[in-house]
Amino acid sequence: MFRLGSVTNLKTGASQLRRWRCGRIVIKGGKFVEVQHRLTTGNVSVAQVWWQAKYGRMNDDICWLDYHQPLGMPAFLTLDYIRSGYQAGYKSAVGAVEVLYEITRLRRASAIVAHVSNATISDRILVRQGWQRHLEHWSGRHWIRRFYDGYPESRLCRYTGV
């Protein structure tokens, strides 16, 4: 994956975030660091997620979230991958998702979809965050966060300090 640039301020970088199809949200110690512009998203397999969760987790306080807008589907974003180190807490993971919600709002997308393959991300936490089961007849745990009736009130100030 090639990094093409970054945005460290969500307000001043809003026009860039509207244009970028692929990105990585980076949170460190529960605080927003940047959104990195990516040429493509990583191609992560279920086996790789399992291996990294069991053996390859870093011992840091960094959390990143990869997302993209599928070609021909401007109303949707796909949450592709969340990586968090052992020291990254709940606040970092939720902060990354809150930044993704802001990007969804900026792009005027209707929903975010995700295939959740890590069992440590419980159905209960997803429901608490406003996600719903999706494509239940498919194998795996598919989830959607819809914004058809508007976007949630922003809680970005908890993660950006602004």
Secondary structure, DSSP 8 states (H G I E B T S, - for coil): --EEEEES-TTTTHHHHHH-SEEEEEEETTEEEEEEEESS-----HHHHHHHHHT---SSSEEEEEEE--TT-TTEEEEEEEEE-TT--HHHHHHHHHHHHHHHHHHT-SEEEEE---TTS-HHHHHHTT-EE--TTSSS-EEEEE-TT------THHHH--
